[in-house]
Amino acid sequence: MKIDEITNKKSFTKEHNPNDEFYTPNYAIRPLEKYIKPNSKILCPFDTEESNFVKIFSDNKHSVAYSHIENHVDFFDLTNLDNFDYIISNPPYSKKFEVFEKLFATKTKFAMLVGVVGLFESQKRFNLFKENDFEVMYLNKRIAYFRDYAEPKPSLNPPFSSVYICRGILPKQIVFEEIYKNK
């Protein structure tokens, strides 16, 4: 199957790709929690109040700001990124290169949950990662995502693994963590 069919690039409407909007389950956030310092200022730039990233980090006494394009706040227009301790989210699939480009241009620590498919598969992406320090958190299972938070359980099971690409968060360049889907 062509990657464009998987990502539904044919369905783009202006800057919006309908396959950019999938939501992360709690079990995929928990492995990252232990690496975040207490009482941190966290920006979740692709999230709404309903986001599990926002809920989990707020519940753990972090100061969490969030923004989302549906609320007319475009990540690419934000200028105060260095005011946060961390930037954490699940970015739009079709914009992940541009997201990493902007993140590497800041001093802020970050963790982005992304699919591994196509991550390094162009010279431009390869060079971006080659020229910047980063860490990778590999998870022991694939993540199933929500299409809508009203779903009783995640319904989107992509045919590829997801990893956290981080900077300044993990103790080593590659970390392996386990996820527990039934907790």
C-alpha positions in Angstrom: 0.0 0.0 0.0 1.3 3.4 -0.8 2.2 5.7 2.1 0.0 8.4 0.6 -3.0 6.1 0.9 -2.2 5.3 4.5 -1.9 9.0 5.3 -4.8 10.0 3.1 -2.8 12.8 1.5 -5.3 12.8 -1.3 -7.9 14.2 1.2 -6.0 17.3 2.0 -8.1 20.4 2.1 -5.9 23.5 2.1 -3.6 22.9 5.1 -5.7 20.4 6.9 -5.2 16.6 6.5 -8.0 14.6 8.1 -5.5 11.9 9.1 -3.5 14.4 11.2 -6.0 14.3 14.0 -5.6 11.1 16.1 -5.5 11.1 19.8 -3.0 9.4 22.2 -4.2 6.9 24.8 -3.1 7.2 28.4 -1.0 4.0 28.3 1.2 5.6 25.6 1.9 8.7 27.8 2.8 6.9 31.1 6.3 5.7 30.0 7.3 9.3 29.4 6.0 10.6 32.8 8.9 9.4 34.9 11.4 11.5 32.8 9.5 14.8 33.4 10.8 16.8 36.3 8.1 17.7 39.0 6.2 21.0 38.7 7.3 21.7 35.1 5.9 24.1 32.6 4.7 22.1 29.7 3.3 23.2 26.3 1.1 20.7 24.4 0.9 22.5 21.1 -1.4 20.1 19.2 -3.9 19.5 22.0 -7.2 20.6 23.4 -8.5 20.4 26.9 -9.7 16.9 26.2 -6.1 15.7 25.4 -4.8 12.9 27.5 -1.4 14.7 27.5 -3.0 17.7 29.0 -5.0 15.7 31.6 -2.2 13.5 32.7 0.4 16.2 33.1 -2.1 18.5 34.8 -3.1 15.7 37.2 0.6 15.3 38.0 0.8 19.0 39.2 2.5 20.4 36.1 1.6 23.7 34.7 0.2 22.8 31.3 -0.6 25.2 28.4 -2.2 23.8 25.3 -3.1 25.0 21.9 -4.7 23.6 18.8 -5.3 24.8 15.2 -9.0 24.3 15.6 -8.8 27.1 18.2 -7.0 29.3 15.7 -3.6 28.8 17.4 -1.0 27.6 14.9 2.1 26.0 16.4 4.2 27.5 13.6 3.1 31.0 14.7 4.1 30.5 18.3 7.1 32.5 19.4 7.4 31.9 23.1 8.5 28.2 23.0 11.6 28.9 25.2 9.3 29.9 28.1 8.5 26.3 28.7 10.4 23.5 30.3 9.0 20.9 27.9 7.0 20.8 24.6 5.2 17.4 24.5 2.6 16.1 22.1 1.6 13.9 19.2 2.1 16.2 16.2 0.2 16.1 12.9 1.6 13.3 10.8 1.8 15.4 7.6 3.7 18.2 9.4 6.2 16.2 11.5 9.3 17.3 9.6 8.3 21.0 9.9 7.5 20.4 13.6 11.0 19.0 14.3 12.6 21.8 12.3 11.0 24.3 14.6 11.7 22.4 17.8 15.3 21.9 17.0 15.6 25.7 16.4 14.5 26.3 20.1 16.4 25.5 23.3 13.4 23.8 24.9 13.3 20.1 25.8 10.7 18.2 23.8 9.1 14.8 23.3 7.0 14.1 20.2 5.2 10.8 19.7 5.5 10.0 16.0 5.2 7.0 13.7 8.6 5.6 12.6 7.5 5.3 8.9 9.2 7.8 6.8 10.9 9.5 9.8 14.4 9.6 8.3 13.5 8.6 4.7 14.5 11.8 2.8 17.8 13.5 2.6 16.3 16.6 4.2 14.9 14.7 7.2 18.1 12.6 7.4 20.2 15.7 7.6 17.9 17.4 10.2 18.3 14.5 12.6 22.0 14.0 11.8 22.7 17.6 12.6 20.8 17.7 15.9 21.1 15.9 19.2 18.0 13.8 20.1 16.9 10.7 22.0 14.5 8.0 21.0 12.1 6.1 23.3 11.1 2.8 21.8 8.0 1.1 23.1 7.4 -2.6 23.3 4.0 -2.6 21.6 2.3 -0.6 18.8 0.0 2.2 19.9 -3.7 2.2 18.9 -5.0 5.8 18.7 -8.4 7.3 19.2 -10.2 9.0 16.3 -12.5 10.6 18.8 -12.2 10.8 22.6 -15.8 9.6 22.9 -14.7 6.1 21.7 -14.7 3.6 24.5 -11.2 2.4 23.4 -8.7 3.4 20.6 -9.9 2.2 17.2 -7.0 3.2 14.9 -4.3 0.5 14.8 -1.6 1.8 12.4 0.6 -0.9 10.7 3.8 0.7 12.1 5.3 1.5 15.5 5.4 4.8 17.2 8.3 6.3 19.1 9.0 9.3 21.2 11.6 11.6 19.6 13.0 13.7 22.4 15.7 16.2 23.2 17.1 16.8 26.7 14.7 14.4 28.4 16.0 10.8 28.3 19.1 9.6 30.2 20.5 7.9 27.1 20.2 8.3 23.3 18.0 5.2 23.1 15.6 4.1 25.9 13.3 1.1 25.8 10.0 1.3 27.7 7.0 -1.0 28.1 3.4 0.0 27.7 0.5 -1.7 29.4 -2.7 -1.4 27.4 -5.0 -2.8 30.1 -4.2 -0.4 32.9 
